[in-house]
Amino acid sequence: MNIRVLRIELRRSVAPWAGAVVLVTALAFLYLLDSAWSRGDTAWTAQWTSMAMWTRSLLFYLWPVTVGLGALQGLRDHRSKMYELLTSTPRPAWQRAAALAGTTAFTLVSAFALLLLVGAVQVFGNTDYTHLGWLPISLVGALFLVAGAVLGMGAGRALPSVLTPPALAMAAFAFTAVMLMSLGRTETVMAGGIPGTGPNRVSLLSPSVEEVRDVLVTLSASVHLGQTVWVLGMAATGFALLVAATPRTRLAALTPVLAGAVIALLVLPSDPSRMYVVDKAAAELVCDGPVCVTKTQQTRLAGLAGPGRKALRLLHAALGGQAPDSVRENTAVPPEGSMPRWSRETVLFDFDDDLIAAAKGEKQLTRALIAQSLVPGCTPVGWSGTVADAASPSVAVGFVTGDLEPLDGTGYPAAEQTAEARPVWKKLRALPRDEQLARISAMRAAALSCEGEPLDALTGGASR
């Protein structure tokens, strides 16, 4: 397709409007709505993979829109009453279809690329970790937009009715919604009998992806391969419908999308742990002595090294041989609803943890790391704790530093924390030093194992 044909098609088709809708509405979502994509280390402008995943998640509505606009474009010849005239010309039908589909593909890919460019400019300023592992996520997303539009064009040509575009758009939206909420989810039971759900193989036929919970999570290579097969089958069916002239050929045109779905389901992984995986390159540790962070957060190592060493010194002075000997960013990504796992020898932390994220300055960060060592959170991933969960770390940090102060980032006001922690603190301080250490050790054991109640262990009561 030459430049002259492209200019003509851009003037005559809805392709420019499709590109504008994709770009403008996506930017409006990302900038005007206060949601998880705008906060913390998983913000869409914080890391490359997060940017790719969040922009892919917007396809839950962008893809249905492009399907509907494609169907509207497919009605053009029927609305202009030129279909019989065009079929009588010597120019092959596939060339006319290629010009129409190519123009729309060009505008959609350009719009999606501009969206990524807006995010990339900001990511460049927020991280030193640059990689290309995010590209397959975005490339498949762009293919989904193009395939959806081409499929809509073919359906619009095959079913020339004013009801076709809205019906297709609603059907596509229902498909993405069902994949996210019911058909694409499998009920599971986490450790401790906690119910939950996880994505299944069918959910990967959706153009959208799950919400980003961790900067280290990406899609596996088998997901990219399976989705590419599915998308190519969808695009082939759309193009075949554009050039089909008889009911028999239109029926045969459904073969690629059906074959693509079958092959994709054979390629796509069935185990959720092989769908959303940890990016091993991003999870590599960069260390300054005993303090380590992942490559994605290497710019924050300088600010963490001092408080990390100080926390280890204070813990060693208070706990002796029971103290941890290193501080390390947690690279484990347990599924939502599961119980976290902690280490006695290493202080594991996450920059998006509320205690760490709220810590400002060396003193607060040191206290937060001490709390993370002695009383790491034992609520299921994605759940919130209670005021008692906030009181026990305050007492534990007070034992190490000698002062009882509320901790920031617990989700509870300082007054509530103090009211809950002060009676326990007074009783602990009244005990002999050996008994205090025994109570702290019992509390830490309960917290690290996630099998008891830290505050009960601290007061000498029975763990539940």
Protein Blocks (a to p, Z undefined) as FASTA:
>chain_A
ZZklmmmmmmmmmklmmmmmmmmmmmmmmmmpccfklgcjkbfklbmklmmmmmmmmmmm
mmmmmmmmmmmmmmmmmmnopmmmmmmpmbdfklmmmmmmmmmmmmmmmmmmmmmmmmmm
mmmmmpcbdcfklmmmmmmmmmmmmmmmmmmmmmmmmmgcfklmmmmmmmmmmmmmmmmm
mmmpccdddehhiacddddfklmmpmbdcddfbfkbccdfklmmmmmmmmmmmmmmmmmm
mmpcbfklmmmmmmmmmmmmmmmmmmpcfblklmmccdfklmpccdehjbccdfklmmmm
mmmmmmmmmmmmmmmmmnommpcfbdcddfbdcdehiacdddfkbccddfklmklmmpgc
jklmmmmmmmmmmmccfbdehiacdfklmmmmmmmmmmmnopacddehklpafklmmmmm
mmmmmmmmmpcfklmmmmmmmmmmmmmnopacfklmmnopacZZ
